[in-house]
Amino acid sequence: MEAKAKVQFVRISPRKVKIVLDLVRGKKVADAAAILKHTPKAASEYVYKLVKSAAANAENNFGMDPEKLYVSECYVCPGPTLKRMMPRAKGSGDRILKRTSHITLVVKEKEVK
């Protein structure tokens, strides 16, 4: 049994989000939330909200125990890229790529053996 949370079209580069996701993959939900709360990265705010949302989904929709939850998988996919122009010398222009991300986070209940 697993619970999922997803956020789409986040205006941050997938490369930056991946660094933050690597910090919480495989951790307990409480530990992941504590790590994200004290990580000075722009993406940590989005991932923190996702962890909280996935934990709430697991508890309310599937009746899982919040103490046994851990982040089983988390990944980021690139969303659509906004293309903008930046004026440069001699009347030319450079293309600025404003990247977006789709972030997915899955939590599962730890099996007791």
Phi and psi restraints in degrees (range 20) as a CNS / XPLOR table:
assign (resid 1 and name C) (resid 2 and name N)
       (resid 2 and name CA) (resid 2 and name C) 1.0 -141.0 20.0 2
assign (resid 2 and name N) (resid 2 and name CA)
       (resid 2 and name C) (resid 3 and name N) 1.0 153.6 20.0 2
assign (resid 2 and name C) (resid 3 and name N)
       (resid 3 and name CA) (resid 3 and name C) 1.0 -122.5 20.0 2
assign (resid 3 and name N) (resid 3 and name CA)
       (resid 3 and name C) (resid 4 and name N) 1.0 141.4 20.0 2
assign (resid 3 and name C) (resid 4 and name N)
       (resid 4 and name CA) (resid 4 and name C) 1.0 -120.7 20.0 2
assign (resid 4 and name N) (resid 4 and name CA)
       (resid 4 and name C) (resid 5 and name N) 1.0 150.4 20.0 2
assign (resid 4 and name C) (resid 5 and name N)
       (resid 5 and name CA) (resid 5 and name C) 1.0 -139.4 20.0 2
assign (resid 5 and name N) (resid 5 and name CA)
       (resid 5 and name C) (resid 6 and name N) 1.0 143.9 20.0 2
assign (resid 5 and name C) (resid 6 and name N)
       (resid 6 and name CA) (resid 6 and name C) 1.0 -142.6 20.0 2
assign (resid 6 and name N) (resid 6 and name CA)
       (resid 6 and name C) (resid 7 and name N) 1.0 140.7 20.0 2
assign (resid 6 and name C) (resid 7 and name N)
       (resid 7 and name CA) (resid 7 and name C) 1.0 -130.1 20.0 2
assign (resid 7 and name N) (resid 7 and name CA)
       (resid 7 and name C) (resid 8 and name N) 1.0 135.4 20.0 2
assign (resid 7 and name C) (resid 8 and name N)
       (resid 8 and name CA) (resid 8 and name C) 1.0 -120.5 20.0 2
assign (resid 8 and name N) (resid 8 and name CA)
       (resid 8 and name C) (resid 9 and name N) 1.0 157.0 20.0 2
assign (resid 8 and name C) (resid 9 and name N)
       (resid 9 and name CA) (resid 9 and name C) 1.0 59.5 20.0 2
assign (resid 9 and name N) (resid 9 and name CA)
       (resid 9 and name C) (resid 10 and name N) 1.0 39.0 20.0 2
assign (resid 9 and name C) (resid 10 and name N)
       (resid 10 and name CA) (resid 10 and name C) 1.0 -77.8 20.0 2
assign (resid 10 and name N) (resid 10 and name CA)
       (resid 10 and name C) (resid 11 and name N) 1.0 130.3 20.0 2
assign (resid 10 and name C) (resid 11 and name N)
       (resid 11 and name CA) (resid 11 and name C) 1.0 -83.1 20.0 2
assign (resid 11 and name N) (resid 11 and name CA)
       (resid 11 and name C) (resid 12 and name N) 1.0 64.7 20.0 2
assign (resid 11 and name C) (resid 12 and name N)
       (resid 12 and name CA) (resid 12 and name C) 1.0 -148.2 20.0 2
assign (resid 12 and name N) (resid 12 and name CA)
       (resid 12 and name C) (resid 13 and name N) 1.0 147.1 20.0 2
assign (resid 12 and name C) (resid 13 and name N)
       (resid 13 and name CA) (resid 13 and name C) 1.0 -66.2 20.0 2
assign (resid 13 and name N) (resid 13 and name CA)
       (resid 13 and name C) (resid 14 and name N) 1.0 138.8 20.0 2
assign (resid 13 and name C) (resid 14 and name N)
       (resid 14 and name CA) (resid 14 and name C) 1.0 -59.9 20.0 2
assign (resid 14 and name N) (resid 14 and name CA)
       (resid 14 and name C) (resid 15 and name N) 1.0 -30.5 20.0 2
assign (resid 14 and name C) (resid 15 and name N)
       (resid 15 and name CA) (resid 15 and name C) 1.0 -63.2 20.0 2
assign (resid 15 and name N) (resid 15 and name CA)
       (resid 15 and name C) (resid 16 and name N) 1.0 -37.9 20.0 2
assign (resid 15 and name C) (resid 16 and name N)
       (resid 16 and name CA) (resid 16 and name C) 1.0 -73.7 20.0 2
assign (resid 16 and name N) (resid 16 and name CA)
       (resid 16 and name C) (resid 17 and name N) 1.0 -34.5 20.0 2
assign (resid 16 and name C) (resid 17 and name N)
       (resid 17 and name CA) (resid 17 and name C) 1.0 -69.7 20.0 2
assign (resid 17 and name N) (resid 17 and name CA)
       (resid 17 and name C) (resid 18 and name N) 1.0 -37.5 20.0 2
assign (resid 17 and name C) (resid 18 and name N)
       (resid 18 and name CA) (resid 18 and name C) 1.0 -59.3 20.0 2
assign (resid 18 and name N) (resid 18 and name CA)
       (resid 18 and name C) (resid 19 and name N) 1.0 -36.9 20.0 2
assign (resid 18 and name C) (resid 19 and name N)
       (resid 19 and name CA) (resid 19 and name C) 1.0 -60.4 20.0 2
assign (resid 19 and name N) (resid 19 and name CA)
       (resid 19 and name C) (resid 20 and name N) 1.0 -42.6 20.0 2
assign (resid 19 and name C) (resid 20 and name N)
       (resid 20 and name CA) (resid 20 and name C) 1.0 -72.4 20.0 2
assign (resid 20 and name N) (resid 20 and name CA)
       (resid 20 and name C) (resid 21 and name N) 1.0 -38.9 20.0 2
assign (resid 20 and name C) (resid 21 and name N)
       (resid 21 and name CA) (resid 21 and name C) 1.0 -64.4 20.0 2
assign (resid 21 and name N) (resid 21 and name CA)
       (resid 21 and name C) (resid 22 and name N) 1.0 -33.7 20.0 2
assign (resid 21 and name C) (resid 22 and name N)
       (resid 22 and name CA) (resid 22 and name C) 1.0 -64.3 20.0 2
assign (resid 22 and name N) (resid 22 and name CA)
       (resid 22 and name C) (resid 23 and name N) 1.0 -25.1 20.0 2
assign (resid 22 and name C) (resid 23 and name N)
       (resid 23 and name CA) (resid 23 and name C) 1.0 -70.2 20.0 2
assign (resid 23 and name N) (resid 23 and name CA)
       (resid 23 and name C) (resid 24 and name N) 1.0 -32.2 20.0 2
assign (resid 23 and name C) (resid 24 and name N)
       (resid 24 and name CA) (resid 24 and name C) 1.0 -106.8 20.0 2
assign (resid 24 and name N) (resid 24 and name CA)
       (resid 24 and name C) (resid 25 and name N) 1.0 -9.0 20.0 2
assign (resid 24 and name C) (resid 25 and name N)
       (resid 25 and name CA) (resid 25 and name C) 1.0 -61.2 20.0 2
assign (resid 25 and name N) (resid 25 and name CA)
       (resid 25 and name C) (resid 26 and name N) 1.0 124.7 20.0 2
assign (resid 25 and name C) (resid 26 and name N)
       (resid 26 and name CA) (resid 26 and name C) 1.0 87.0 20.0 2
assign (resid 26 and name N) (resid 26 and name CA)
       (resid 26 and name C) (resid 27 and name N) 1.0 -4.7 20.0 2
assign (resid 26 and name C) (resid 27 and name N)
       (resid 27 and name CA) (resid 27 and name C) 1.0 -86.2 20.0 2
assign (resid 27 and name N) (resid 27 and name CA)
       (resid 27 and name C) (resid 28 and name N) 1.0 158.9 20.0 2
assign (resid 27 and name C) (resid 28 and name N)
       (resid 28 and name CA) (resid 28 and name C) 1.0 -66.8 20.0 2
assign (resid 28 and name N) (resid 28 and name CA)
       (resid 28 and name C) (resid 29 and name N) 1.0 154.1 20.0 2
assign (resid 28 and name C) (resid 29 and name N)
       (resid 29 and name CA) (resid 29 and name C) 1.0 -61.3 20.0 2
assign (resid 29 and name N) (resid 29 and name CA)
       (resid 29 and name C) (resid 30 and name N) 1.0 -41.4 20.0 2
assign (resid 29 and name C) (resid 30 and name N)
       (resid 30 and name CA) (resid 30 and name C) 1.0 -65.1 20.0 2
assign (resid 30 and name N) (resid 30 and name CA)
       (resid 30 and name C) (resid 31 and name N) 1.0 -41.6 20.0 2
assign (resid 30 and name C) (resid 31 and name N)
       (resid 31 and name CA) (resid 31 and name C) 1.0 -66.2 20.0 2
assign (resid 31 and name N) (resid 31 and name CA)
       (resid 31 and name C) (resid 32 and name N) 1.0 -42.4 20.0 2
assign (resid 31 and name C) (resid 32 and name N)
       (resid 32 and name CA) (resid 32 and name C) 1.0 -61.6 20.0 2
assign (resid 32 and name N) (resid 32 and name CA)
       (resid 32 and name C) (resid 33 and name N) 1.0 -42.2 20.0 2
assign (resid 32 and name C) (resid 33 and name N)
       (resid 33 and name CA) (resid 33 and name C) 1.0 -64.3 20.0 2
assign (resid 33 and name N) (resid 33 and name CA)
       (resid 33 and name C) (resid 34 and name N) 1.0 -40.1 20.0 2
assign (resid 33 and name C) (resid 34 and name N)
       (resid 34 and name CA) (resid 34 and name C) 1.0 -66.3 20.0 2
assign (resid 34 and name N) (resid 34 and name CA)
       (resid 34 and name C) (resid 35 and name N) 1.0 -41.5 20.0 2
assign (resid 34 and name C) (resid 35 and name N)
       (resid 35 and name CA) (resid 35 and name C) 1.0 -62.3 20.0 2
assign (resid 35 and name N) (resid 35 and name CA)
       (resid 35 and name C) (resid 36 and name N) 1.0 -46.7 20.0 2
assign (resid 35 and name C) (resid 36 and name N)
       (resid 36 and name CA) (resid 36 and name C) 1.0 -67.1 20.0 2
assign (resid 36 and name N) (resid 36 and name CA)
       (resid 36 and name C) (resid 37 and name N) 1.0 -33.1 20.0 2
assign (resid 36 and name C) (resid 37 and name N)
       (resid 37 and name CA) (resid 37 and name C) 1.0 -62.4 20.0 2
assign (resid 37 and name N) (resid 37 and name CA)
       (resid 37 and name C) (resid 38 and name N) 1.0 -31.6 20.0 2
assign (resid 37 and name C) (resid 38 and name N)
       (resid 38 and name CA) (resid 38 and name C) 1.0 -111.3 20.0 2
assign (resid 38 and name N) (resid 38 and name CA)
       (resid 38 and name C) (resid 39 and name N) 1.0 18.6 20.0 2
assign (resid 38 and name C) (resid 39 and name N)
       (resid 39 and name CA) (resid 39 and name C) 1.0 -98.8 20.0 2
assign (resid 39 and name N) (resid 39 and name CA)
       (resid 39 and name C) (resid 40 and name N) 1.0 121.8 20.0 2
assign (resid 39 and name C) (resid 40 and name N)
       (resid 40 and name CA) (resid 40 and name C) 1.0 -85.1 20.0 2
assign (resid 40 and name N) (resid 40 and name CA)
       (resid 40 and name C) (resid 41 and name N) 1.0 57.0 20.0 2
assign (resid 40 and name C) (resid 41 and name N)
       (resid 41 and name CA) (resid 41 and name C) 1.0 -121.5 20.0 2
assign (resid 41 and name N) (resid 41 and name CA)
       (resid 41 and name C) (resid 42 and name N) 1.0 149.1 20.0 2
assign (resid 41 and name C) (resid 42 and name N)
       (resid 42 and name CA) (resid 42 and name C) 1.0 -64.3 20.0 2
assign (resid 42 and name N) (resid 42 and name CA)
       (resid 42 and name C) (resid 43 and name N) 1.0 -34.8 20.0 2
assign (resid 42 and name C) (resid 43 and name N)
       (resid 43 and name CA) (resid 43 and name C) 1.0 -75.3 20.0 2
assign (resid 43 and name N) (resid 43 and name CA)
       (resid 43 and name C) (resid 44 and name N) 1.0 -18.1 20.0 2
assign (resid 43 and name C) (resid 44 and name N)
       (resid 44 and name CA) (resid 44 and name C) 1.0 -64.3 20.0 2
assign (resid 44 and name N) (resid 44 and name CA)
       (resid 44 and name C) (resid 45 and name N) 1.0 -29.3 20.0 2
assign (resid 44 and name C) (resid 45 and name N)
       (resid 45 and name CA) (resid 45 and name C) 1.0 -64.8 20.0 2
assign (resid 45 and name N) (resid 45 and name CA)
       (resid 45 and name C) (resid 46 and name N) 1.0 -45.3 20.0 2
assign (resid 45 and name C) (resid 46 and name N)
       (resid 46 and name CA) (resid 46 and name C) 1.0 -65.7 20.0 2
assign (resid 46 and name N) (resid 46 and name CA)
       (resid 46 and name C) (resid 47 and name N) 1.0 -42.9 20.0 2
assign (resid 46 and name C) (resid 47 and name N)
       (resid 47 and name CA) (resid 47 and name C) 1.0 -69.5 20.0 2
assign (resid 47 and name N) (resid 47 and name CA)
       (resid 47 and name C) (resid 48 and name N) 1.0 -36.1 20.0 2
assign (resid 47 and name C) (resid 48 and name N)
       (resid 48 and name CA) (resid 48 and name C) 1.0 -60.0 20.0 2
assign (resid 48 and name N) (resid 48 and name CA)
       (resid 48 and name C) (resid 49 and name N) 1.0 -45.9 20.0 2
assign (resid 48 and name C) (resid 49 and name N)
       (resid 49 and name CA) (resid 49 and name C) 1.0 -63.3 20.0 2
assign (resid 49 and name N) (resid 49 and name CA)
       (resid 49 and name C) (resid 50 and name N) 1.0 -36.4 20.0 2
assign (resid 49 and name C) (resid 50 and name N)
       (resid 50 and name CA) (resid 50 and name C) 1.0 -66.0 20.0 2
assign (resid 50 and name N) (resid 50 and name CA)
       (resid 50 and name C) (resid 51 and name N) 1.0 -42.8 20.0 2
assign (resid 50 and name C) (resid 51 and name N)
       (resid 51 and name CA) (resid 51 and name C) 1.0 -60.7 20.0 2
assign (resid 51 and name N) (resid 51 and name CA)
       (resid 51 and name C) (resid 52 and name N) 1.0 -46.1 20.0 2
assign (resid 51 and name C) (resid 52 and name N)
       (resid 52 and name CA) (resid 52 and name C) 1.0 -62.1 20.0 2
assign (resid 52 and name N) (resid 52 and name CA)
       (resid 52 and name C) (resid 53 and name N) 1.0 -41.2 20.0 2
assign (resid 52 and name C) (resid 53 and name N)
       (resid 53 and name CA) (resid 53 and name C) 1.0 -66.4 20.0 2
assign (resid 53 and name N) (resid 53 and name CA)
       (resid 53 and name C) (resid 54 and name N) 1.0 -44.1 20.0 2
assign (resid 53 and name C) (resid 54 and name N)
       (resid 54 and name CA) (resid 54 and name C) 1.0 -64.3 20.0 2
assign (resid 54 and name N) (resid 54 and name CA)
       (resid 54 and name C) (resid 55 and name N) 1.0 -39.2 20.0 2
assign (resid 54 and name C) (resid 55 and name N)
       (resid 55 and name CA) (resid 55 and name C) 1.0 -65.3 20.0 2
assign (resid 55 and name N) (resid 55 and name CA)
       (resid 55 and name C) (resid 56 and name N) 1.0 -40.9 20.0 2
assign (resid 55 and name C) (resid 56 and name N)
       (resid 56 and name CA) (resid 56 and name C) 1.0 -66.3 20.0 2
assign (resid 56 and name N) (resid 56 and name CA)
       (resid 56 and name C) (resid 57 and name N) 1.0 -39.6 20.0 2
assign (resid 56 and name C) (resid 57 and name N)
       (resid 57 and name CA) (resid 57 and name C) 1.0 -61.9 20.0 2
assign (resid 57 and name N) (resid 57 and name CA)
       (resid 57 and name C) (resid 58 and name N) 1.0 -42.5 20.0 2
assign (resid 57 and name C) (resid 58 and name N)
       (resid 58 and name CA) (resid 58 and name C) 1.0 -63.4 20.0 2
assign (resid 58 and name N) (resid 58 and name CA)
       (resid 58 and name C) (resid 59 and name N) 1.0 -42.7 20.0 2
assign (resid 58 and name C) (resid 59 and name N)
       (resid 59 and name CA) (resid 59 and name C) 1.0 -71.8 20.0 2
assign (resid 59 and name N) (resid 59 and name CA)
       (resid 59 and name C) (resid 60 and name N) 1.0 -46.9 20.0 2
assign (resid 59 and name C) (resid 60 and name N)
       (resid 60 and name CA) (resid 60 and name C) 1.0 -83.0 20.0 2
assign (resid 60 and name N) (resid 60 and name CA)
       (resid 60 and name C) (resid 61 and name N) 1.0 -39.0 20.0 2
assign (resid 60 and name C) (resid 61 and name N)
       (resid 61 and name CA) (resid 61 and name C) 1.0 -89.0 20.0 2
assign (resid 61 and name N) (resid 61 and name CA)
       (resid 61 and name C) (resid 62 and name N) 1.0 -30.9 20.0 2
assign (resid 61 and name C) (resid 62 and name N)
       (resid 62 and name CA) (resid 62 and name C) 1.0 -118.6 20.0 2
assign (resid 62 and name N) (resid 62 and name CA)
       (resid 62 and name C) (resid 63 and name N) 1.0 -1.9 20.0 2
assign (resid 62 and name C) (resid 63 and name N)
       (resid 63 and name CA) (resid 63 and name C) 1.0 65.1 20.0 2
assign (resid 63 and name N) (resid 63 and name CA)
       (resid 63 and name C) (resid 64 and name N) 1.0 30.8 20.0 2
assign (resid 63 and name C) (resid 64 and name N)
       (resid 64 and name CA) (resid 64 and name C) 1.0 -80.1 20.0 2
assign (resid 64 and name N) (resid 64 and name CA)
       (resid 64 and name C) (resid 65 and name N) 1.0 156.5 20.0 2
assign (resid 64 and name C) (resid 65 and name N)
       (resid 65 and name CA) (resid 65 and name C) 1.0 -80.1 20.0 2
assign (resid 65 and name N) (resid 65 and name CA)
       (resid 65 and name C) (resid 66 and name N) 1.0 120.3 20.0 2
assign (resid 65 and name C) (resid 66 and name N)
       (resid 66 and name CA) (resid 66 and name C) 1.0 -64.6 20.0 2
assign (resid 66 and name N) (resid 66 and name CA)
       (resid 66 and name C) (resid 67 and name N) 1.0 -21.7 20.0 2
assign (resid 66 and name C) (resid 67 and name N)
       (resid 67 and name CA) (resid 67 and name C) 1.0 -73.8 20.0 2
assign (resid 67 and name N) (resid 67 and name CA)
       (resid 67 and name C) (resid 68 and name N) 1.0 -25.6 20.0 2
assign (resid 67 and name C) (resid 68 and name N)
       (resid 68 and name CA) (resid 68 and name C) 1.0 -95.8 20.0 2
assign (resid 68 and name N) (resid 68 and name CA)
       (resid 68 and name C) (resid 69 and name N) 1.0 0.2 20.0 2
assign (resid 68 and name C) (resid 69 and name N)
       (resid 69 and name CA) (resid 69 and name C) 1.0 -76.3 20.0 2
assign (resid 69 and name N) (resid 69 and name CA)
       (resid 69 and name C) (resid 70 and name N) 1.0 143.3 20.0 2
assign (resid 69 and name C) (resid 70 and name N)
       (resid 70 and name CA) (resid 70 and name C) 1.0 -141.5 20.0 2
assign (resid 70 and name N) (resid 70 and name CA)
       (resid 70 and name C) (resid 71 and name N) 1.0 159.3 20.0 2
assign (resid 70 and name C) (resid 71 and name N)
       (resid 71 and name CA) (resid 71 and name C) 1.0 -80.9 20.0 2
assign (resid 71 and name N) (resid 71 and name CA)
       (resid 71 and name C) (resid 72 and name N) 1.0 103.9 20.0 2
assign (resid 71 and name C) (resid 72 and name N)
       (resid 72 and name CA) (resid 72 and name C) 1.0 -81.3 20.0 2
assign (resid 72 and name N) (resid 72 and name CA)
       (resid 72 and name C) (resid 73 and name N) 1.0 -40.5 20.0 2
assign (resid 72 and name C) (resid 73 and name N)
       (resid 73 and name CA) (resid 73 and name C) 1.0 -150.1 20.0 2
assign (resid 73 and name N) (resid 73 and name CA)
       (resid 73 and name C) (resid 74 and name N) 1.0 148.6 20.0 2
assign (resid 73 and name C) (resid 74 and name N)
       (resid 74 and name CA) (resid 74 and name C) 1.0 -153.1 20.0 2
assign (resid 74 and name N) (resid 74 and name CA)
       (resid 74 and name C) (resid 75 and name N) 1.0 136.4 20.0 2
assign (resid 74 and name C) (resid 75 and name N)
       (resid 75 and name CA) (resid 75 and name C) 1.0 -151.9 20.0 2
assign (resid 75 and name N) (resid 75 and name CA)
       (resid 75 and name C) (resid 76 and name N) 1.0 163.0 20.0 2
assign (resid 75 and name C) (resid 76 and name N)
       (resid 76 and name CA) (resid 76 and name C) 1.0 -128.8 20.0 2
assign (resid 76 and name N) (resid 76 and name CA)
       (resid 76 and name C) (resid 77 and name N) 1.0 138.0 20.0 2
assign (resid 76 and name C) (resid 77 and name N)
       (resid 77 and name CA) (resid 77 and name C) 1.0 -119.9 20.0 2
assign (resid 77 and name N) (resid 77 and name CA)
       (resid 77 and name C) (resid 78 and name N) 1.0 144.6 20.0 2
assign (resid 77 and name C) (resid 78 and name N)
       (resid 78 and name CA) (resid 78 and name C) 1.0 -70.1 20.0 2
assign (resid 78 and name N) (resid 78 and name CA)
       (resid 78 and name C) (resid 79 and name N) 1.0 137.3 20.0 2
assign (resid 78 and name C) (resid 79 and name N)
       (resid 79 and name CA) (resid 79 and name C) 1.0 -95.7 20.0 2
assign (resid 79 and name N) (resid 79 and name CA)
       (resid 79 and name C) (resid 80 and name N) 1.0 -165.8 20.0 2
assign (resid 79 and name C) (resid 80 and name N)
       (resid 80 and name CA) (resid 80 and name C) 1.0 -67.0 20.0 2
assign (resid 80 and name N) (resid 80 and name CA)
       (resid 80 and name C) (resid 81 and name N) 1.0 146.0 20.0 2
assign (resid 80 and name C) (resid 81 and name N)
       (resid 81 and name CA) (resid 81 and name C) 1.0 -100.8 20.0 2
assign (resid 81 and name N) (resid 81 and name CA)
       (resid 81 and name C) (resid 82 and name N) 1.0 128.8 20.0 2
assign (resid 81 and name C) (resid 82 and name N)
       (resid 82 and name CA) (resid 82 and name C) 1.0 -85.0 20.0 2
assign (resid 82 and name N) (resid 82 and name CA)
       (resid 82 and name C) (resid 83 and name N) 1.0 127.0 20.0 2
assign (resid 82 and name C) (resid 83 and name N)
       (resid 83 and name CA) (resid 83 and name C) 1.0 -103.8 20.0 2
assign (resid 83 and name N) (resid 83 and name CA)
       (resid 83 and name C) (resid 84 and name N) 1.0 125.3 20.0 2
assign (resid 83 and name C) (resid 84 and name N)
       (resid 84 and name CA) (resid 84 and name C) 1.0 -128.1 20.0 2
assign (resid 84 and name N) (resid 84 and name CA)
       (resid 84 and name C) (resid 85 and name N) 1.0 161.8 20.0 2
assign (resid 84 and name C) (resid 85 and name N)
       (resid 85 and name CA) (resid 85 and name C) 1.0 -112.8 20.0 2
assign (resid 85 and name N) (resid 85 and name CA)
       (resid 85 and name C) (resid 86 and name N) 1.0 143.4 20.0 2
assign (resid 85 and name C) (resid 86 and name N)
       (resid 86 and name CA) (resid 86 and name C) 1.0 -119.8 20.0 2
assign (resid 86 and name N) (resid 86 and name CA)
       (resid 86 and name C) (resid 87 and name N) 1.0 121.2 20.0 2
assign (resid 86 and name C) (resid 87 and name N)
       (resid 87 and name CA) (resid 87 and name C) 1.0 -63.3 20.0 2
assign (resid 87 and name N) (resid 87 and name CA)
       (resid 87 and name C) (resid 88 and name N) 1.0 138.6 20.0 2
assign (resid 87 and name C) (resid 88 and name N)
       (resid 88 and name CA) (resid 88 and name C) 1.0 -126.5 20.0 2
assign (resid 88 and name N) (resid 88 and name CA)
       (resid 88 and name C) (resid 89 and name N) 1.0 -172.6 20.0 2
assign (resid 88 and name C) (resid 89 and name N)
       (resid 89 and name CA) (resid 89 and name C) 1.0 -67.8 20.0 2
assign (resid 89 and name N) (resid 89 and name CA)
       (resid 89 and name C) (resid 90 and name N) 1.0 153.8 20.0 2
assign (resid 89 and name C) (resid 90 and name N)
       (resid 90 and name CA) (resid 90 and name C) 1.0 59.5 20.0 2
assign (resid 90 and name N) (resid 90 and name CA)
       (resid 90 and name C) (resid 91 and name N) 1.0 33.2 20.0 2
assign (resid 90 and name C) (resid 91 and name N)
       (resid 91 and name CA) (resid 91 and name C) 1.0 74.6 20.0 2
assign (resid 91 and name N) (resid 91 and name CA)
       (resid 91 and name C) (resid 92 and name N) 1.0 10.8 20.0 2
assign (resid 91 and name C) (resid 92 and name N)
       (resid 92 and name CA) (resid 92 and name C) 1.0 -92.2 20.0 2
assign (resid 92 and name N) (resid 92 and name CA)
       (resid 92 and name C) (resid 93 and name N) 1.0 179.7 20.0 2
assign (resid 92 and name C) (resid 93 and name N)
       (resid 93 and name CA) (resid 93 and name C) 1.0 -146.9 20.0 2
assign (resid 93 and name N) (resid 93 and name CA)
       (resid 93 and name C) (resid 94 and name N) 1.0 148.7 20.0 2
assign (resid 93 and name C) (resid 94 and name N)
       (resid 94 and name CA) (resid 94 and name C) 1.0 -107.5 20.0 2
assign (resid 94 and name N) (resid 94 and name CA)
       (resid 94 and name C) (resid 95 and name N) 1.0 148.8 20.0 2
assign (resid 94 and name C) (resid 95 and name N)
       (resid 95 and name CA) (resid 95 and name C) 1.0 -87.7 20.0 2
assign (resid 95 and name N) (resid 95 and name CA)
       (resid 95 and name C) (resid 96 and name N) 1.0 129.9 20.0 2
assign (resid 95 and name C) (resid 96 and name N)
       (resid 96 and name CA) (resid 96 and name C) 1.0 -106.9 20.0 2
assign (resid 96 and name N) (resid 96 and name CA)
       (resid 96 and name C) (resid 97 and name N) 1.0 127.0 20.0 2
assign (resid 96 and name C) (resid 97 and name N)
       (resid 97 and name CA) (resid 97 and name C) 1.0 -103.3 20.0 2
assign (resid 97 and name N) (resid 97 and name CA)
       (resid 97 and name C) (resid 98 and name N) 1.0 114.1 20.0 2
assign (resid 97 and name C) (resid 98 and name N)
       (resid 98 and name CA) (resid 98 and name C) 1.0 -99.1 20.0 2
assign (resid 98 and name N) (resid 98 and name CA)
       (resid 98 and name C) (resid 99 and name N) 1.0 103.9 20.0 2
assign (resid 98 and name C) (resid 99 and name N)
       (resid 99 and name CA) (resid 99 and name C) 1.0 -84.5 20.0 2
assign (resid 99 and name N) (resid 99 and name CA)
       (resid 99 and name C) (resid 100 and name N) 1.0 150.5 20.0 2
assign (resid 99 and name C) (resid 100 and name N)
       (resid 100 and name CA) (resid 100 and name C) 1.0 -123.7 20.0 2
assign (resid 100 and name N) (resid 100 and name CA)
       (resid 100 and name C) (resid 101 and name N) 1.0 164.5 20.0 2
assign (resid 100 and name C) (resid 101 and name N)
       (resid 101 and name CA) (resid 101 and name C) 1.0 -133.8 20.0 2
assign (resid 101 and name N) (resid 101 and name CA)
       (resid 101 and name C) (resid 102 and name N) 1.0 150.0 20.0 2
assign (resid 101 and name C) (resid 102 and name N)
       (resid 102 and name CA) (resid 102 and name C) 1.0 -114.7 20.0 2
assign (resid 102 and name N) (resid 102 and name CA)
       (resid 102 and name C) (resid 103 and name N) 1.0 115.9 20.0 2
assign (resid 102 and name C) (resid 103 and name N)
       (resid 103 and name CA) (resid 103 and name C) 1.0 -108.6 20.0 2
assign (resid 103 and name N) (resid 103 and name CA)
       (resid 103 and name C) (resid 104 and name N) 1.0 132.2 20.0 2
assign (resid 103 and name C) (resid 104 and name N)
       (resid 104 and name CA) (resid 104 and name C) 1.0 -124.5 20.0 2
assign (resid 104 and name N) (resid 104 and name CA)
       (resid 104 and name C) (resid 105 and name N) 1.0 137.4 20.0 2
assign (resid 104 and name C) (resid 105 and name N)
       (resid 105 and name CA) (resid 105 and name C) 1.0 -136.4 20.0 2
assign (resid 105 and name N) (resid 105 and name CA)
       (resid 105 and name C) (resid 106 and name N) 1.0 131.4 20.0 2
assign (resid 105 and name C) (resid 106 and name N)
       (resid 106 and name CA) (resid 106 and name C) 1.0 -120.5 20.0 2
assign (resid 106 and name N) (resid 106 and name CA)
       (resid 106 and name C) (resid 107 and name N) 1.0 132.7 20.0 2
assign (resid 106 and name C) (resid 107 and name N)
       (resid 107 and name CA) (resid 107 and name C) 1.0 -116.0 20.0 2
assign (resid 107 and name N) (resid 107 and name CA)
       (resid 107 and name C) (resid 108 and name N) 1.0 145.7 20.0 2
assign (resid 107 and name C) (resid 108 and name N)
       (resid 108 and name CA) (resid 108 and name C) 1.0 -130.7 20.0 2
assign (resid 108 and name N) (resid 108 and name CA)
       (resid 108 and name C) (resid 109 and name N) 1.0 165.5 20.0 2
assign (resid 108 and name C) (resid 109 and name N)
       (resid 109 and name CA) (resid 109 and name C) 1.0 -91.3 20.0 2
assign (resid 109 and name N) (resid 109 and name CA)
       (resid 109 and name C) (resid 110 and name N) 1.0 134.0 20.0 2
assign (resid 109 and name C) (resid 110 and name N)
       (resid 110 and name CA) (resid 110 and name C) 1.0 -69.9 20.0 2
assign (resid 110 and name N) (resid 110 and name CA)
       (resid 110 and name C) (resid 111 and name N) 1.0 130.0 20.0 2
assign (resid 110 and name C) (resid 111 and name N)
       (resid 111 and name CA) (resid 111 and name C) 1.0 -78.8 20.0 2
assign (resid 111 and name N) (resid 111 and name CA)
       (resid 111 and name C) (resid 112 and name N) 1.0 131.1 20.0 2
assign (resid 111 and name C) (resid 112 and name N)
       (resid 112 and name CA) (resid 112 and name C) 1.0 -95.7 20.0 2
assign (resid 112 and name N) (resid 112 and name CA)
       (resid 112 and name C) (resid 113 and name N) 1.0 122.1 20.0 2
